């Protein structure tokens, strides 16, 4: 599964992203979360390609 370019761009009320550790997400493309208020993102360890998150976002990876 892929989160495409600009998927959540300018969703200014979005503050936290928490994907399940069992999620099938493999790729998060550029600008997916630009213009949001996200401060932290919780990613499963099977995500293999993160193209970009806005500056200041803390990326936390689940450990299995």
BAMARMAR-772122 format. One record per residue: residue number from 1; residue in one letter; x negated, y negated, z negated of N, C-alpha, C in turn. Coordinates in steps of 0.1 Angstrom, whole numbers. Each point is the difference from the previous one (the first is absolute). Layout:
BEGIN
<r><num>NUM</num><residu>A</residu><n_c1>X</n_c1><n_c2>Y</n_c2><n_c3>Z</n_c3><ca_c1>X</ca_c1><ca_c2>Y</ca_c2><ca_c3>Z</ca_c3><c_c1>X</c_c1><c_c2>Y</c_c2><c_c3>Z</c_c3></r>
...
% end
This chain:
BEGIN
<r><num>1</num><residu>X</residu><n_c1>-8</n_c1><n_c2>12</n_c2><n_c3>0</n_c3><ca_c1>8</ca_c1><ca_c2>-12</ca_c2><ca_c3>0</ca_c3><c_c1>-9</c_c1><c_c2>-12</c_c2><c_c3>0</c_c3></r>
<r><num>2</num><residu>X</residu><n_c1>5</n_c1><n_c2>-11</n_c2><n_c3>7</n_c3><ca_c1>-8</ca_c1><ca_c2>-12</ca_c2><ca_c3>1</ca_c3><c_c1>9</c_c1><c_c2>-12</c_c2><c_c3>-4</c_c3></r>
<r><num>3</num><residu>X</residu><n_c1>-5</n_c1><n_c2>-9</n_c2><n_c3>-7</n_c3><ca_c1>6</ca_c1><ca_c2>-13</ca_c2><ca_c3>-2</ca_c3><c_c1>-5</c_c1><c_c2>-9</c_c2><c_c3>10</c_c3></r>
<r><num>4</num><residu>X</residu><n_c1>8</n_c1><n_c2>-5</n_c2><n_c3>9</n_c3><ca_c1>-4</ca_c1><ca_c2>-7</ca_c2><ca_c3>12</ca_c3><c_c1>-4</c_c1><c_c2>-15</c_c2><c_c3>-3</c_c3></r>
<r><num>5</num><residu>X</residu><n_c1>-7</n_c1><n_c2>-6</n_c2><n_c3>9</n_c3><ca_c1>-3</ca_c1><ca_c2>-14</ca_c2><ca_c3>-1</ca_c3><c_c1>12</c_c1><c_c2>-8</c_c2><c_c3>-3</c_c3></r>
<r><num>6</num><residu>X</residu><n_c1>-2</n_c1><n_c2>-10</n_c2><n_c3>-9</n_c3><ca_c1>10</ca_c1><ca_c2>-10</ca_c2><ca_c3>-4</ca_c3><c_c1>13</c_c1><c_c2>6</c_c2><c_c3>-6</c_c3></r>
<r><num>7</num><residu>X</residu><n_c1>-1</n_c1><n_c2>13</n_c2><n_c3>-5</n_c3><ca_c1>12</ca_c1><ca_c2>7</ca_c2><ca_c3>-5</ca_c3><c_c1>7</c_c1><c_c2>-8</c_c2><c_c3>-11</c_c3></r>
<r><num>8</num><residu>X</residu><n_c1>-7</n_c1><n_c2>-5</n_c2><n_c3>-9</n_c3><ca_c1>5</ca_c1><ca_c2>-8</ca_c2><ca_c3>-12</ca_c3><c_c1>-4</c_c1><c_c2>-14</c_c2><c_c3>0</c_c3></r>
<r><num>9</num><residu>X</residu><n_c1>-5</n_c1><n_c2>-5</n_c2><n_c3>11</n_c3><ca_c1>-6</ca_c1><ca_c2>-13</ca_c2><ca_c3>1</ca_c3><c_c1>11</c_c1><c_c2>-11</c_c2><c_c3>-4</c_c3></r>
<r><num>10</num><residu>X</residu><n_c1>-4</n_c1><n_c2>-9</n_c2><n_c3>-8</n_c3><ca_c1>8</ca_c1><ca_c2>-11</ca_c2><ca_c3>-5</ca_c3><c_c1>12</c_c1><c_c2>4</c_c2><c_c3>-9</c_c3></r>
<r><num>11</num><residu>X</residu><n_c1>-1</n_c1><n_c2>12</n_c2><n_c3>-5</n_c3><ca_c1>10</ca_c1><ca_c2>4</ca_c2><ca_c3>-10</ca_c3><c_c1>-5</c_c1><c_c2>-5</c_c2><c_c3>-14</c_c3></r>
<r><num>12</num><residu>X</residu><n_c1>3</n_c1><n_c2>-13</n_c2><n_c3>-2</n_c3><ca_c1>-6</ca_c1><ca_c2>-7</ca_c2><ca_c3>-11</ca_c3><c_c1>4</c_c1><c_c2>5</c_c2><c_c3>-14</c_c3></r>
<r><num>13</num><residu>X</residu><n_c1>11</n_c1><n_c2>7</n_c2><n_c3>-1</n_c3><ca_c1>4</ca_c1><ca_c2>5</ca_c2><ca_c3>-13</ca_c3><c_c1>-7</c_c1><c_c2>14</c_c2><c_c3>-3</c_c3></r>
<r><num>14</num><residu>X</residu><n_c1>-7</n_c1><n_c2>5</n_c2><n_c3>9</n_c3><ca_c1>-6</ca_c1><ca_c2>13</ca_c2><ca_c3>-2</ca_c3><c_c1>-13</c_c1><c_c2>-2</c_c2><c_c3>-9</c_c3></r>
<r><num>15</num><residu>X</residu><n_c1>0</n_c1><n_c2>6</n_c2><n_c3>-12</n_c3><ca_c1>-11</ca_c1><ca_c2>-2</ca_c2><ca_c3>-10</ca_c3><c_c1>-8</c_c1><c_c2>12</c_c2><c_c3>-3</c_c3></r>
<r><num>16</num><residu>X</residu><n_c1>5</n_c1><n_c2>12</n_c2><n_c3>2</n_c3><ca_c1>-7</ca_c1><ca_c2>12</ca_c2><ca_c3>-3</ca_c3><c_c1>4</c_c1><c_c2>11</c_c2><c_c3>10</c_c3></r>
<r><num>17</num><residu>X</residu><n_c1>-10</n_c1><n_c2>8</n_c2><n_c3>4</n_c3><ca_c1>3</ca_c1><ca_c2>11</ca_c2><ca_c3>9</ca_c3><c_c1>-5</c_c1><c_c2>12</c_c2><c_c3>-7</c_c3></r>
<r><num>18</num><residu>X</residu><n_c1>8</n_c1><n_c2>10</n_c2><n_c3>-2</n_c3><ca_c1>-3</ca_c1><ca_c2>12</ca_c2><ca_c3>-7</ca_c3><c_c1>4</c_c1><c_c2>12</c_c2><c_c3>8</c_c3></r>
<r><num>19</num><residu>X</residu><n_c1>-9</n_c1><n_c2>6</n_c2><n_c3>8</n_c3><ca_c1>4</ca_c1><ca_c2>12</ca_c2><ca_c3>8</ca_c3><c_c1>-2</c_c1><c_c2>12</c_c2><c_c3>-9</c_c3></r>
<r><num>20</num><residu>X</residu><n_c1>9</n_c1><n_c2>10</n_c2><n_c3>2</n_c3><ca_c1>-1</ca_c1><ca_c2>12</ca_c2><ca_c3>-8</ca_c3><c_c1>-13</c_c1><c_c2>7</c_c2><c_c3>4</c_c3></r>
<r><num>21</num><residu>X</residu><n_c1>-5</n_c1><n_c2>8</n_c2><n_c3>-10</n_c3><ca_c1>-13</ca_c1><ca_c2>7</ca_c2><ca_c3>2</ca_c3><c_c1>3</c_c1><c_c2>11</c_c2><c_c3>11</c_c3></r>
<r><num>22</num><residu>X</residu><n_c1>12</n_c1><n_c2>3</n_c2><n_c3>2</n_c3><ca_c1>4</ca_c1><ca_c2>11</ca_c2><ca_c3>10</ca_c3><c_c1>4</c_c1><c_c2>-6</c_c2><c_c3>14</c_c3></r>
<r><num>23</num><residu>X</residu><n_c1>-2</n_c1><n_c2>-13</n_c2><n_c3>1</n_c3><ca_c1>3</ca_c1><ca_c2>-7</ca_c2><ca_c3>13</ca_c3><c_c1>-8</c_c1><c_c2>5</c_c2><c_c3>11</c_c3></r>
<r><num>24</num><residu>X</residu><n_c1>6</n_c1><n_c2>0</n_c2><n_c3>12</n_c3><ca_c1>-6</ca_c1><ca_c2>4</ca_c2><ca_c3>12</ca_c3><c_c1>-7</c_c1><c_c2>-11</c_c2><c_c3>8</c_c3></r>
<r><num>25</num><residu>X</residu><n_c1>-2</n_c1><n_c2>-12</n_c2><n_c3>-6</n_c3><ca_c1>-6</ca_c1><ca_c2>-11</ca_c2><ca_c3>6</ca_c3><c_c1>-15</c_c1><c_c2>3</c_c2><c_c3>2</c_c3></r>
<r><num>26</num><residu>X</residu><n_c1>-4</n_c1><n_c2>-3</n_c2><n_c3>13</n_c3><ca_c1>-14</ca_c1><ca_c2>2</ca_c2><ca_c3>3</ca_c3><c_c1>-7</c_c1><c_c2>-13</c_c2><c_c3>4</c_c3></r>
<r><num>27</num><residu>X</residu><n_c1>8</n_c1><n_c2>-9</n_c2><n_c3>6</n_c3><ca_c1>-6</ca_c1><ca_c2>-13</ca_c2><ca_c3>5</ca_c3><c_c1>8</c_c1><c_c2>-12</c_c2><c_c3>-4</c_c3></r>
<r><num>28</num><residu>X</residu><n_c1>-6</n_c1><n_c2>-10</n_c2><n_c3>-4</n_c3><ca_c1>6</ca_c1><ca_c2>-13</ca_c2><ca_c3>-2</ca_c3><c_c1>-7</c_c1><c_c2>-10</c_c2><c_c3>9</c_c3></r>
<r><num>29</num><residu>X</residu><n_c1>8</n_c1><n_c2>-5</n_c2><n_c3>10</n_c3><ca_c1>-6</ca_c1><ca_c2>-9</ca_c2><ca_c3>10</ca_c3><c_c1>-1</c_c1><c_c2>-14</c_c2><c_c3>-4</c_c3></r>
<r><num>30</num><residu>X</residu><n_c1>-8</n_c1><n_c2>-8</n_c2><n_c3>8</n_c3><ca_c1>-2</ca_c1><ca_c2>-14</ca_c2><ca_c3>-3</ca_c3><c_c1>12</c_c1><c_c2>-8</c_c2><c_c3>-2</c_c3></r>
<r><num>31</num><residu>X</residu><n_c1>-1</n_c1><n_c2>-10</n_c2><n_c3>-9</n_c3><ca_c1>11</ca_c1><ca_c2>-10</ca_c2><ca_c3>-2</ca_c3><c_c1>13</c_c1><c_c2>6</c_c2><c_c3>-6</c_c3></r>
<r><num>32</num><residu>X</residu><n_c1>0</n_c1><n_c2>13</n_c2><n_c3>-4</n_c3><ca_c1>12</ca_c1><ca_c2>6</ca_c2><ca_c3>-5</ca_c3><c_c1>6</c_c1><c_c2>-7</c_c2><c_c3>-12</c_c3></r>
<r><num>33</num><residu>X</residu><n_c1>-9</n_c1><n_c2>-6</n_c2><n_c3>-8</n_c3><ca_c1>5</ca_c1><ca_c2>-6</ca_c2><ca_c3>-13</ca_c3><c_c1>-4</c_c1><c_c2>-15</c_c2><c_c3>-1</c_c3></r>
<r><num>34</num><residu>X</residu><n_c1>-4</n_c1><n_c2>-6</n_c2><n_c3>11</n_c3><ca_c1>-4</ca_c1><ca_c2>-14</ca_c2><ca_c3>0</ca_c3><c_c1>13</c_c1><c_c2>-8</c_c2><c_c3>-4</c_c3></r>
<r><num>35</num><residu>X</residu><n_c1>-2</n_c1><n_c2>-11</n_c2><n_c3>-7</n_c3><ca_c1>11</ca_c1><ca_c2>-8</ca_c2><ca_c3>-4</ca_c3><c_c1>9</c_c1><c_c2>5</c_c2><c_c3>-11</c_c3></r>
<r><num>36</num><residu>X</residu><n_c1>-4</n_c1><n_c2>10</n_c2><n_c3>-7</n_c3><ca_c1>7</ca_c1><ca_c2>6</ca_c2><ca_c3>-11</ca_c3><c_c1>-6</c_c1><c_c2>-6</c_c2><c_c3>-13</c_c3></r>
<r><num>37</num><residu>X</residu><n_c1>6</n_c1><n_c2>4</n_c2><n_c3>-11</n_c3><ca_c1>-5</ca_c1><ca_c2>-4</ca_c2><ca_c3>-13</ca_c3><c_c1>-7</c_c1><c_c2>12</c_c2><c_c3>-7</c_c3></r>
<r><num>38</num><residu>X</residu><n_c1>-4</n_c1><n_c2>10</n_c2><n_c3>7</n_c3><ca_c1>-6</ca_c1><ca_c2>12</ca_c2><ca_c3>-5</ca_c3><c_c1>-13</c_c1><c_c2>-3</c_c2><c_c3>-8</c_c3></r>
<r><num>39</num><residu>X</residu><n_c1>-1</n_c1><n_c2>5</n_c2><n_c3>-12</n_c3><ca_c1>-13</ca_c1><ca_c2>-1</ca_c2><ca_c3>-7</ca_c3><c_c1>-7</c_c1><c_c2>14</c_c2><c_c3>-2</c_c3></r>
<r><num>40</num><residu>X</residu><n_c1>8</n_c1><n_c2>11</n_c2><n_c3>1</n_c3><ca_c1>-6</ca_c1><ca_c2>13</ca_c2><ca_c3>-1</ca_c3><c_c1>8</c_c1><c_c2>10</c_c2><c_c3>9</c_c3></r>
<r><num>41</num><residu>X</residu><n_c1>-7</n_c1><n_c2>10</n_c2><n_c3>5</n_c3><ca_c1>5</ca_c1><ca_c2>10</ca_c2><ca_c3>8</ca_c3><c_c1>-4</c_c1><c_c2>13</c_c2><c_c3>-5</c_c3></r>
<r><num>42</num><residu>X</residu><n_c1>9</n_c1><n_c2>10</n_c2><n_c3>-1</n_c3><ca_c1>-3</ca_c1><ca_c2>13</ca_c2><ca_c3>-5</ca_c3><c_c1>1</c_c1><c_c2>9</c_c2><c_c3>12</c_c3></r>
<r><num>43</num><residu>X</residu><n_c1>-12</n_c1><n_c2>6</n_c2><n_c3>4</n_c3><ca_c1>0</ca_c1><ca_c2>9</ca_c2><ca_c3>12</ca_c3><c_c1>-3</c_c1><c_c2>14</c_c2><c_c3>-3</c_c3></r>
<r><num>44</num><residu>X</residu><n_c1>6</n_c1><n_c2>10</n_c2><n_c3>7</n_c3><ca_c1>-4</ca_c1><ca_c2>13</ca_c2><ca_c3>-2</ca_c3><c_c1>-14</c_c1><c_c2>2</c_c2><c_c3>7</c_c3></r>
<r><num>45</num><residu>X</residu><n_c1>-7</n_c1><n_c2>10</n_c2><n_c3>-5</n_c3><ca_c1>-14</ca_c1><ca_c2>2</ca_c2><ca_c3>5</ca_c3><c_c1>0</c_c1><c_c2>6</c_c2><c_c3>14</c_c3></r>
<r><num>46</num><residu>X</residu><n_c1>11</n_c1><n_c2>3</n_c2><n_c3>6</n_c3><ca_c1>0</ca_c1><ca_c2>5</ca_c2><ca_c3>14</ca_c3><c_c1>0</c_c1><c_c2>-11</c_c2><c_c3>10</c_c3></r>
<r><num>47</num><residu>X</residu><n_c1>1</n_c1><n_c2>-13</n_c2><n_c3>-4</n_c3><ca_c1>-1</ca_c1><ca_c2>-11</ca_c2><ca_c3>9</ca_c3><c_c1>-14</c_c1><c_c2>-1</c_c2><c_c3>5</c_c3></r>
<r><num>48</num><residu>X</residu><n_c1>-2</n_c1><n_c2>1</n_c2><n_c3>13</n_c3><ca_c1>-13</ca_c1><ca_c2>0</ca_c2><ca_c3>5</ca_c3><c_c1>-4</c_c1><c_c2>-12</c_c2><c_c3>8</c_c3></r>
<r><num>49</num><residu>X</residu><n_c1>9</n_c1><n_c2>-9</n_c2><n_c3>3</n_c3><ca_c1>-3</ca_c1><ca_c2>-12</ca_c2><ca_c3>8</ca_c3><c_c1>8</c_c1><c_c2>-12</c_c2><c_c3>-5</c_c3></r>
<r><num>50</num><residu>X</residu><n_c1>-7</n_c1><n_c2>-9</n_c2><n_c3>-8</n_c3><ca_c1>7</ca_c1><ca_c2>-12</ca_c2><ca_c3>-4</ca_c3><c_c1>-7</c_c1><c_c2>-11</c_c2><c_c3>7</c_c3></r>
<r><num>51</num><residu>X</residu><n_c1>7</n_c1><n_c2>-7</n_c2><n_c3>9</n_c3><ca_c1>-7</ca_c1><ca_c2>-10</ca_c2><ca_c3>9</ca_c3><c_c1>-1</c_c1><c_c2>-13</c_c2><c_c3>-7</c_c3></r>
<r><num>52</num><residu>X</residu><n_c1>9</n_c1><n_c2>-4</n_c2><n_c3>-9</n_c3><ca_c1>-1</ca_c1><ca_c2>-12</ca_c2><ca_c3>-7</ca_c3><c_c1>11</c_c1><c_c2>-3</c_c2><c_c3>-10</c_c3></r>
<r><num>53</num><residu>X</residu><n_c1>-4</n_c1><n_c2>-6</n_c2><n_c3>-11</n_c3><ca_c1>10</ca_c1><ca_c2>-5</ca_c2><ca_c3>-10</ca_c3><c_c1>-4</c_c1><c_c2>-14</c_c2><c_c3>-2</c_c3></r>
<r><num>54</num><residu>X</residu><n_c1>9</n_c1><n_c2>-9</n_c2><n_c3>-4</n_c3><ca_c1>-3</ca_c1><ca_c2>-14</ca_c2><ca_c3>-3</ca_c3><c_c1>-11</c_c1><c_c2>-1</c_c2><c_c3>-11</c_c3></r>
<r><num>55</num><residu>X</residu><n_c1>-8</n_c1><n_c2>-10</n_c2><n_c3>0</n_c3><ca_c1>-10</ca_c1><ca_c2>-2</ca_c2><ca_c3>-10</ca_c3><c_c1>7</c_c1><c_c2>0</c_c2><c_c3>-14</c_c3></r>
<r><num>56</num><residu>X</residu><n_c1>-7</n_c1><n_c2>5</n_c2><n_c3>-10</n_c3><ca_c1>5</ca_c1><ca_c2>0</ca_c2><ca_c3>-14</ca_c3><c_c1>8</c_c1><c_c2>12</c_c2><c_c3>-3</c_c3></r>
<r><num>57</num><residu>X</residu><n_c1>3</n_c1><n_c2>9</n_c2><n_c3>9</n_c3><ca_c1>9</ca_c1><ca_c2>11</ca_c2><ca_c3>-3</ca_c3><c_c1>-9</c_c1><c_c2>11</c_c2><c_c3>-6</c_c3></r>
<r><num>58</num><residu>X</residu><n_c1>4</n_c1><n_c2>6</n_c2><n_c3>-11</n_c3><ca_c1>-7</ca_c1><ca_c2>11</ca_c2><ca_c3>-6</ca_c3><c_c1>6</c_c1><c_c2>13</c_c2><c_c3>5</c_c3></r>
<r><num>59</num><residu>X</residu><n_c1>-9</n_c1><n_c2>8</n_c2><n_c3>6</n_c3><ca_c1>4</ca_c1><ca_c2>13</ca_c2><ca_c3>6</ca_c3><c_c1>-3</c_c1><c_c2>11</c_c2><c_c3>-10</c_c3></r>
<r><num>60</num><residu>X</residu><n_c1>10</n_c1><n_c2>7</n_c2><n_c3>-4</n_c3><ca_c1>-2</ca_c1><ca_c2>11</ca_c2><ca_c3>-10</ca_c3><c_c1>4</c_c1><c_c2>13</c_c2><c_c3>7</c_c3></r>
<r><num>61</num><residu>X</residu><n_c1>-10</n_c1><n_c2>9</n_c2><n_c3>0</n_c3><ca_c1>2</ca_c1><ca_c2>13</ca_c2><ca_c3>6</ca_c3><c_c1>3</c_c1><c_c2>11</c_c2><c_c3>-10</c_c3></r>
<r><num>62</num><residu>X</residu><n_c1>11</n_c1><n_c2>8</n_c2><n_c3>2</n_c3><ca_c1>3</ca_c1><ca_c2>11</ca_c2><ca_c3>-8</ca_c3><c_c1>-11</c_c1><c_c2>10</c_c2><c_c3>0</c_c3></r>
<r><num>63</num><residu>X</residu><n_c1>-3</n_c1><n_c2>6</n_c2><n_c3>-11</n_c3><ca_c1>-10</ca_c1><ca_c2>11</ca_c2><ca_c3>0</ca_c3><c_c1>8</c_c1><c_c2>13</c_c2><c_c3>-3</c_c3></r>
<r><num>64</num><residu>X</residu><n_c1>-2</n_c1><n_c2>10</n_c2><n_c3>8</n_c3><ca_c1>7</ca_c1><ca_c2>13</ca_c2><ca_c3>-1</ca_c3><c_c1>-8</c_c1><c_c2>9</c_c2><c_c3>-9</c_c3></r>
% end
